Amino acid sequence: MELRALGNTALRVAPLCLGGNVFGWTADESVAFRVLDRAADAGLNFIDTADNYSQWVPGHCGGESEAILGKWLTRSGRRDRIILATKVGKLAGLGPPSLSRAYISRAVDASLKRLHTDYIDLYQSHTDDRATPLADTLEAFAEVLRSGKARAIGASNYDAPRLGEALRLSRECGLPRYESLQPEYNLLERQEYEENLEDLCLKEHLGVISYFSLAAGFLTGKYRSEADLCISQRGRTVKKYLNARGLRILAVLDDVAAEYGSTPASISLAWLLARPSITAPIVSATTPGQLDDIIKACYLRLGHAAVQRLNDASAPRGVSVGPVVTHAG
């Protein structure tokens, strides 16, 4: 499988990143192990999680996903072949969530213990903490990097001004640099990334690992009416997409999928992979079968006409479609 450089780091990652948000939530340990085995066997070497997954589940306290991943890494013996990413800043059990030096110091050790490893490949700020000066956060990450507990750092859910300011501080103060961004981005949620973040990511050569790549499952095509929302626990989160624009996107996905002998999910991911700024969309799976469909996107090259049809169908109202896509076939 093709590997891509993650920004300016030495990390080489598969073109899809396996999301660990479902582990310990909608995928128990045995299911997670089967999905992880299938992913690794297929060449997906990039896994993303967070220390607070899945504290939103009644009875959970966070860390469940990391703990499952740690058990799998030990059992499989594949740690040296996996690019492991996790996030910090939102786990309530360590005190008020933040990106302070004290919080990060506690959090990284707790994550390493759960993950059964002595280093994290990509350690990310889960969300911006405006109460903590950016320089303080970057200095905390400098200590993590110096200690060998992480190889690179990234940001998630930062807006363009704050990300730009963090990058400026890194240059001017000799602090470690965010080498990647994890934004929400998919066919339904385009405007914020394309208008405000994409040019900065390209200019700064940041790796981009988009989340909600399938819009919480809506872009698989399984939600087409109000009656479909009860299919899964995520149904209520996609209700907002059951409108004229969402259904128009699904219709074009169906047409393009038929042309390519593929599925709406694979076509949606192939559209993301065709965008020059995107390194590896994050996508989760709760069965090996779902994963098999997802992996096909790694080998699918959409032609310019197909990309343009998807661009036109999904363009936010009043916003021109994105630039010509150079990764299209």
N, C-alpha and C positions, 0 to 999 in steps of 0.2 A: 504494500500500500504506500502511496505517495506520502512523504512526510514534509511538513512545512516548518520553516523557521518561525519561532514565536518572537516577533519583534526583533530587537537587537540581542536577544539572549542566545545562549548556546543550546537551548532546548529545541528539539525537533519533534513536532507533534503530528499526529494523524489529522486529517482534514475534518474530522468530527470529534467532539469531546463528549464523553459519556457523563451525563449529569447524575450526581449521587443524591439529589434531593428526595427521590422516592424510596431510598433504602431506609428501612425502619419505619416507613409510612405505608405506602401502597404496595411495597415489595418487602416481604419479610426476609429474614436472613437466608433461608434456603433458596428463595427465588432470586435474591440479589446475587448469590454465589453463582447460580446458573447463568444469569445475564452477564456477570463479570467474566466468567469463563469463556462464554461465547464471544464477547467483545475482544478479549485478549487473543483468542485463537484467530480472530478475523483481522487482527493487526491494529485495532484501536488501542493506542498506548496512552491516551490522555483521559484523565478522570478528574472531574471537578466536584467538590463538596463544600461544606461550610460547617463551622463548629456548632452552629445553632440548629442544624437540621436534626431532628424534626421536633423542636420544642413547641410547635403549635398544636401537636397532637395531644389530646387529654391524657395525662399520666406520664408524658415524656418531659424530659428536662433539657433536651439538646444533647448533641454528641452521638446520637444513635447511628447516624449515617457513617460518621468517622469510625465508630467502633466496629461496624460491620465491615467496612473497607479494611480496617486493620487486621481483623480475623482472616479475611480473604487473602490479603497480602502475605500473611504468615503461612497460611495453608497452601497457597499456590506457589510460593517461592519466586514470584515474578517481580518483586520490588524493583530490581535493577532495570527492568524493561518497561516500567510504568512512569509516566510523567504525572506526578500527583499534585493537584492544586486544591487548596482549601482557603477559607476566608475567615476573617476575624473582625470583631466589632459589634456583634449583635447577640451574643450569648448572655442571657440575663443572669445565669448562675454564677458568673464571675464578678458580679457587682454591676452597677449601672453601665449598660453598653457604651463603649467609647473606643477611641483610637489613641488613648493616652499611653505613655511609656509603661506605666505600671500595669495597665490592663493587657497590653500586647505581651509583656513579659510573662504574665500568668497564662495567657491564652495559648501562646505557642507551645509551652511545655505540656499543657493539658491536651492539645491536639496531637502532639507527637506521641504521647502515651497512648491515646485512643487508637492512633493509626499504626502503632507497633513499628515505628520507624524512627530514625535519628535525624532525618531531614525532610523538608517539604520542598518540592521543586518550584512551585509558584505560590507565594503567600500573598493574599490579596486583602485590601481594605474592603469590607463588605459593603459599606455605605459611608458617605462623607460624614465626618463628625465636625461640625462647625464650631463646637465648643472647645476643641483642642486645636491649637495652632498647627498648620500644616508642617512647619519645620519640626515641631516636637514629634509628630507622628513619623516623619521620615528619619529622624534621629533614632527613634525606637526601632524602626526597621533596620537601620544601619547596625545596631547591636545584634539583631537576629541574624543578619547576613554575616557579620564578622564571626559569630559563634559557629557558623556552619549549619544552623538550624533551618535555613532556607537558602535556595540558590538564586531566586529572583523574586521581585515583588510586583504586584499589579493592583489596579484599582477597579472597583465595581460601583456602578450607580453614581459616578461623579458627573456633574454637568461640565460644560466646556470651560467656563471661566475658572472654576476651581481646579480642574485637571491642568489647564494651562498654567495656573499659578504654581501648582505643585511641580510641574516640569521646570518652570523658571527657577524656583528655589533650588532644585536639584543641581541645575547648571551653575548657578551663581554661588551656592554655598558648599559645593562639593558633597552633596548628600546623594544617597542612592536614588535611582530614578524608577518611577513606575514604568514598567516595560510592556504592560498590557492593560487593556480596558475590557470590562465585562458590562456591556449595555444591553438593555432590552431592544431587540430588533428582529423583525420578521415582516412578512408581506402585509400584515395588518397594522403594525406599529413601525412606521418608517420615518415620520417627520422629525422627531427629536434627534435621532441619530444622523440622518442625512443632512439636515439643515445646520446642526450645531456641532456635531462631534466628528463626523467622518473626515473632513478636511484636516482637522488637527491631528487625528490618528495617522493619516497618510503623511503629513508633514513631519511628524515626530517619529515615524516608523514604529508605531506601537502595534503589537499583536492585538487582535480583536477577537474575543470569544463571546459571541452574542448568546444571551439567554432567552427563554421563552421562544425558541426558534420555530416551534410549531404552534405558537399562540395557545399554550396550555391544551393542546390537542385539537383545537378547532381546525387547523390546516390539514389534519388527517382526513377530514371529510366526514367524520362520524357524528358531528352535530349539525343537523340541517333543519331542525324544527324544535319548538319548545319541548315536545315530547322526548327528544333525544337527550335533554339535559340531565336526566336521571341515570344515564348510562354509567357514569363514574363520579367519584367524589369531586372531580374538577369541573363538573358540568356547570355549576352555578357561576363559575368564574368566566365562562365564555359566552354567557347570555348576551353580553354587550355587543358581540360580533354578529348576532342574528339580525342583521339589517340588510338593506339593499346592497351596500358595499361589500359586506362579508359574503353574501350569497353570490355576488358577481365574481368575487375572487375564486370562490369554490367552483363556479361554473367553468372559468378559464383553466383552473387547475385540472379539472376533469378532462377537458379537451386536450390539454398539453400532455397529461398522463397517458391518454389513449394513443396519442401520436407516438410517444416514446415507449409504449408498452410498460408503463410504470404506474406509480400510485401518487395521489396528491401529496402524501408526506415526503416521498423521495423528490418530487418535483420542487416542493417548497424549499427543501434543504439544498437542492442543486442550484436554485435561484440565489440563495445566500452565498454558496460557494463560488458562484460566478462573479460576485462583487469583489473588486480588487482589494478592498480594505479589510475583508473578512478573512481571518485565519482559520478558525474552527468553530462553527456553531455548536452550542451545547444542546444535547437532546437526551432525554431520559427514556427508559423502556422498563416495563414491568413484566415482560415475557421475552424469552429468546426469539420468538417469532416476530415480535415487534422490532426487535433489534435487527433481525435479518433484513427487513424491509428498509430500515433506516440506513444500514450500511451500503445498500445499493446506490445511494446518492453519491458516495465517494467515487463511483466509476461512471457517473452520468454527466455528460457535457451538453448543456443546452445550447442550441443555436441562437444567434442574435434575434431572430424573429420570435422565438418562444420567450426569450427574456423580455423583449419589448412588449409583447402581449401581456405578460405578467406585470410589468412596470405600469402599463396603461391602466390595467384593471384595478391595481392597488394604489394608484397615486392618490395621496391625500388631497381633499378638496382645496383648490386654490394653490396647489403646490406643483411645480413642474416635476416630471419624473427625473430620476437620477442620471448621472453621466453615462456615456456609452460604456458598456461592460466589456472589458478586455479579456476576461477569463472565459467568455462564452465560446462554444465550439463553432 
